[in-house]
Amino acid sequence: MADPRGFMHFARETPPRRSVELRVLDWKEMYEPFPEEKLRNQGGRCMDCGVPFCQSNTGCPVINLIPEWNDMVHRGRWKDALKALHSTNNFPEFTGRLCPAPCESACVLGINADPVSIRVIEWNIIDRGFDEQWIEPVMPVAKTGKSVAIVGSGPAGLAAAQQLARGGHSVTVYEKADRLGGLLRYGIPDFKMEKWVIDRRLDQMIAEGVKFETNVTVGVDVTGDDLSRRFDAVCLALGAEQPRDLPVPGRDMNGIHFAMEYLIQQNQMNAGDSLPVEQITAKDKRVVIIGGGDTGSDCLGTAHRQGCKSVHQFELLPEPPPDRAESTPWPLWPMQLRTSHAHEEGCDRQWSVSTTKFSGDNGHISKLHAHRISFEGGKFITVPGTEFQMGVDLVLLAMGFTGPVKNGLLDSLGVEYDARGNVAVDRNFMTGKEGIFAAGDTKRGASLIVWAIAEGRKAAAGIDAYLRAGHSLTVASRSPL
């Protein structure tokens, strides 16, 4: 390492966020620029730990070469850092902005000090690479004559597509929406990632020969069997879009929506689209978000920017401890209280709340009914005498997802499902159907973006091995700039 005592000389530092008063007035990304000198100091905090858990499966599913590119940034070798970063991760601009950074939770320095600012360094390496025009199309050495269809243009589908195209296969990606990116495009608010970030990467992929077909719902506009006949292999990267519902009395009232219905509409509006239906908006409304995860936080930030009157967020589980819980010791992802950028903007957060009923007038919600619960012996127990109700105009259900949508394409293909309801695959990511593969949330269930990219790469390796009869891409193929 360039500075083996850097962690003793410099404290952890990350870019400041724009002030709450300013950032809620627009949809721009929230971070201020971070000077190069500070980035180099942060890279110098990476210690010579010997066994870098940050790049283990616990810390980073794509096995990023984190100590290497931290050291290169510290030395000012930005182009070399970019090569190391791209060698394992197709889209560090996505993970750098959106991943919750399990690598930092697994950082050896984090055992008794603040971990290295890995995520910040990552997205600054890739943004500098684009700014300096170091990132160019990577063309295959030779064409194989084989063709692959990818269903879904989220991070798993895009990662598989890019790997396969660089391996010489002809790749076509099918997307049901009018724009590419899956939930990167329509599920992630612009204040977390502006959409030009997706577009500049798509430009590279198009130049590399990947073909994209939008407004095509596979299973409706074209069948899975059609794709199997037309292509040598098919990869299912549909995501896990089946939302978890809340089946309580009054659920069918107007003013109660799944989080994705809400978030997708705002992203469409930001893109300049006109909506075919009336927009779901929080403007001047009393809002309750049910669910305390990242999707709930995205709804919260969106509600603030739309001008909500008030906003509450309810979580079924107990409030986590302020620091790492004993049940999740290092290097595991810690169970602990996290406050997001959206919570800084204002929110009444409540834990151990179970919603029991919705009521209202003329078919529209006006009250939410709930009670407090405790979690004992692995069960939720109602706390007597804690029933309450509150006025509400908009309820957003952000309770996670139960897996991929099965009715339609997946059921028509006859693929098998695992015990959790996800598409079952073998070690090469192939389903029980010859030549049909699955990756990302479709195979894994709703998970992190870094897992989607990792699985897209692994599925590409499996597809390549299948098409070449044993001559495969390596999962961590080092692509030249």
N, C-alpha and C positions, 0 to 999 in steps of 0.2 A: 504494500500500500504506500501511496505517496506521503501520507502523514499518519503514521500508526498511532499518534496521540491526538489526532484531530478531534475525537469525541471529548477529549479533556479540555480542548481550547475553545470549542464552539458549542453553543447551546442549540437545541433543535429550533428551527424557524421555518415557517411556511408563509406563503403570500397572504397579505391582509385581504379581507373581503371588502368590497365597496360598502359604504355606509348603508344601513337599513333604509334610511330616509330616501336615499337616491335609488337604490336598486329595486325597490318595490314599484317604482314608477315606469320600469321598462322590463323587457324580456332578455336583456343581454346577460352574458356570463358574469359571474359575481366577483371574480378575483382580480386584484390589481396586478400589474407586472411585478416580476421578482428579479432584481438585478443579478447579473451574471456572477459578480463577486460573491454574493450570498449563496448562489447555487453551487459554486465551486467549494465554498466553505462547508455546505451541507454534504456534498459528496465526500469531503475529507473526514466527516464524522464516521463514515463506514469503517469499522475497526477490523483488524486482522484476526477475525474470530476463529478461523480454522475450519469450522463446520457451519457454513451459512444456512441456517434454517429458513431464511427468507426465500430461498430458491428451492426449497423442498416442496413436496405435494401439500404439506400443511400450510406453507406460506404462499406458494405461487403455482397454481395448476399448469401454467405454460412453462414453468421452470426457467423464468427469466434469469439472465446472467447478471444479477444485481450487483454483486461486489465489483465485477469487472467494469460495468459502465459507470458506477459511482466513482471509481478510481479515475476513469478516463475523463469524466467531467471535472473532477478536482484538478486534473493536470491540464485542462483546457483542450483535450483531444475530442472535440465534439463529433467529428465525423466518424471516428473509431467507435465512440459511444453509440452512435446511431446504428452502425453495423452490428454491434453486439446486441442491441435492443431488438432489431429486426430479425435477428437469427432465430428467435424463439416466439416472437409475438408479431402477428400481421398488423395489428391495429393498436399500438400503444397510445394513440391519441384518444381512443375510446376508454381503455382501461385507466389511463392516467387521469381522466376527468371523472369517470363514473364508478370505478372499482372501489370498494370500501377498504382496500389495502390489507388483506390478511398477511401480506409480506411484512408489514410494519409490526403487526402483532407478534410475528414469529422472529423478529429481529433480535439477535443475541444481546445487543446493547440494551434492548428494552427490558431485560430481566431486572435490572436495578436502576435504569435511567430512561430518558426519553429516547424512543427509537429513531433511526435515521429517517429523514423526510423522503422516502423512496418514491412515493407517488408523484410528488412535485417535480423531482428530478426527471422522472420518466416523461411526463408530458412536456417538459421544457426541452428535452432532447428531441422529441419528435417534431414539436412545433418549429424548432430551429432548423431541423432537417428540411421541412417544407419551405420555410422562409429563405433558406440558402439555396433552394432548388437542387438539393442533393438527392431527392427522391425521384427516381425515374422508373418507367416501366421495366419489369424484369421479364425478358422473353425466354421461352423454352429453347433448349439446345436443338430439339427435334420434335416434330409432331408424331403422336402415336397412332392417329387415325381412329381413336376411341372417343366416344361422346358420353357426357354425363349431364343429367338434369338435376338441379338443386331446387327444392321446393321451399321457398322462404328466403328472404334477404336480410335477416337479422345477423348478428355477429357470428353465429355458428355457420350459417349458410355462406356468408361472405368469406369466412376463413377457409372453408372447404373449397369454395370456388377458386379463390386465388391460388391455393396450393396446387390444385389439380391443373389449372391453366398453366402455371409455371412448370408443371411436370409434362406438358405437351399434349394434354387432353383438350378436346373441344367442350366447353362448359356453357350451359344456358341456365340462368337463374330465373325462376318464376316467382312473382310477387303479386299477391291479390290486391294490394293497395295501389294508388296511382303514383306513389313515389317509393323509392327504394330505401331500405334501412330497417324495416320491421319496427319493433318497439324503440329502437334507437331514434327513428324518425318521428314516430307519433306517440310513443309512450313516455319519452324523456323530455321534460320541459326545456325550453331554450335557455333558461337561466342556468341550467346545469351543463348543457352542451348545445351550442348554436349549430344549426344544420349545415353550414358551410364546411364544418369539420368532416361530415360524412361525404359531402359532394366532392371534395378534393381527393379523397381516397377512391371514390368511385371512378373519377376521371382516370386514375392510374390503372384500375382494373379493366376499364373499357379499352385502354391502350394496350393492355396485355392480352386482349382477345376475349375476355368474358362477355357473353351476350346476356342482356337483361330483358325480360318481358314483364311489364307491369299490367295491372288490371286483368290479371289472369288468375282465377280461383281454380286451382287444381282440385279435381273432384267434382267440379261443376262445368267450367268452360272447357276443360280437357280432363279426361279420366286418368287415374293412375295407371291403368292398363295401357292406355295410349302412350304414356311416357315410357313404360317398360318396353313397348314394341319399338319405339323410335330411338331410344337411347340404350347404350350398353350398360349403364348403371344409373340408379336414381338415389338421391340422398334426401331424406325427409328432415327438414330443419324448420318445422312449423312453429316452434315455440311451445309454451304451455299456457294457452290463453283461456282456459276454462276457469272463470273466477269462482272463488268460494262465496256462496250466498249466505244470507241470514234469514232462514225460514221462520219468521215470527209474524203474528197477526199485524196486518196493516202494511206488509212489505210491498204490496202492489200499488200503494198510493203514489200519486204524482209527487215528484220532488225527491225520490230515492233512486240513486243511480250507482252503478258500478264505477269504480275509480277510472277505469280505462275509457269508458264512455265520455267521461268528463275531460280527461287529459288529452285524448285524441282530438276532440273538438277544438281545444284551445291551440294545439299545434297546427291544426288545419287553418285556423284563423290567422295565426302568425305567418303562415306560408302564403297568405293572400287568397285563400279559397273562400267561396261562399258555401254555407252549410245547407244541405237539403232539408234540414229540420231546424226547429228553434234551438238556439244555443242554450246549453246548460251553463248558467252563470251564477257566481256567488255574489254579484254586485248587490250591495245593500241588504244582504241576507244574513240570517243567523245560521251558521254552518256547523254541522257535526261530522267529523271524520271518524269512522269506526275502523280501527287498525293502526298500529303504531310503527310499522316498518317504513322502508324507503318509499313505497308507493303512497303511503299516507302523508309522508313528508312532502312529496311532489304535489299532492293535492293541496297541502297547506300553503306552500309557496305560491301556487296558482291562485288560490282563493284570495290571498293578500293582494296580488297584482290585479285581480279583478275588482277589488274594492269591497270586500265582505264587511258586514256590520260587526260580526263577532265570529270567533271560531273556537271550537272545542275538539279535542282529539281523545278518543276513548280506546283503551287497550284492555283486553281480557286478562292478560297475565299480570302478575305482581310487578311493582316497580323494581327494576334491576338495581344492584348496589352501585355506588358512585365509582368504585374501582373494580378491578378484575376479581370476579368471584372465585372462590376456592375450587369450585366444580370445574372451572376451565383454566387450569394452570398454563403458564407459558410452555410450549409455543402455540397452544390452541387459540382459536378465535375467542376472545374473552366475552363472557356475559357480563355486561356492565352498562350503566346508563349512558346514552349518547344523545347529545344535543345537536341537531342539524342546523344548517343555515336558516331553514324555514322557521325553526323554533325561535331563533334569535329575533325573527320579525314579529313574534307575538303569537301566543297560543295558550289556552288552558288545557294542560295535559293531565289526564286522569287515568290511573291504573286500577285493575281489579274491578272493572265495570262490565256488567252483562246487560245488553239491551234486550228487553222482553217484549216490547210492543211499540207500534207506531199508531198515532191517531190524528185525526184532522177533520176538516170540513170540506164538503163538496169534492171529495176524492183527492184532496191535496193535504199533504202532511203539515201539521202545525205543532205536534208534540211528540217527544220521544220519552218512553217509559223504560226505566232500568233499575237495577239494584246492585249493591256491592257483593263481591264474592271473595272467598279465600281459597287458596290452593293447598290442600292438605292430603297427604297420602296419595298423591298422584291424581286427585280428583278436585273438581271445582265445587265448593260448598257455598250455598247462599247464606249471606250474613243477615240474620233476622232484623227487621226494623230499619233496613237501609234503603227501602224503595224510594225512588224519586222520579220526577218528571221535569222536563224543561221544554221551553218553546224553541222551535226549530223550523227553518224554511227549506233547508237543503241538507240531505244526508248523503254522504259519499262512502260507499263500502269498499274499503281497502284492506281486506282480510287475507290477501294472498290468492294463490291459484292452486287448483287441485290436479293439474296435469294438462296434457294436450287435449284439444277438442277431438273427440273420437268419431262422432257421427259425421259422416261425409267421407273424406278421403281415406282416413286410417281404417275405418270399419270396412269400406269397400275393397281395400287392398287385402284385407284379411290378416293383417299383421297381428302378432301376439303382444300381450301386455304383461309387464311384471307385476309384482305384488302391490306396488304403489300406483299402478294404473298408467305407467309410462310405457313407451314402445320398447319391447325387449330386443336386445341385440346380442351377438356373440362377441368374442374378444377383438374381432376385426370390425365391429360396429355394423355388421350385416344382420338384418332381421331374418326371420324364418323364411322369408320369400327371397328366392334367388335374385341377386343383383340389386336388391333394395336395401339401402342403409339408412341409419338414423343417427342424429347427433344433436347436441345441445339440450335445451329444455325439453324437446320432444322425447328424448331418450332418458334425460336425467331428472326432469321435473324443474319447476321454477328455481333458478339458481343465479349465481353471479355471472357478470359479463365475461370475466376472465375464464370461467369454466366453459362458457359457450365457445370462446375462441379455441381453447385447448381441445375441446371435443370436436370442433370442426376440423382442426388439423389432424387429429387422430383418425377421424372418419375418412379424411382425404387419403391418409396413408393406407387405410384398409381398402378403400376403393381402388387406389393405384395398384396395390398388390393383387387384387382380384382381376383387374384389367390386364396386368402384365404377367399374370400367372407366376408371381413370386418375386418379381423385380420391383421393389417398392420405393416410394419416397421415404426418407426419414422424417419423423415427426418434427424434429428440430432442424430441418434443412436450413443451411446458412445461405440466404439469398443475397447475391451481390447487389450493390446499389446501382 
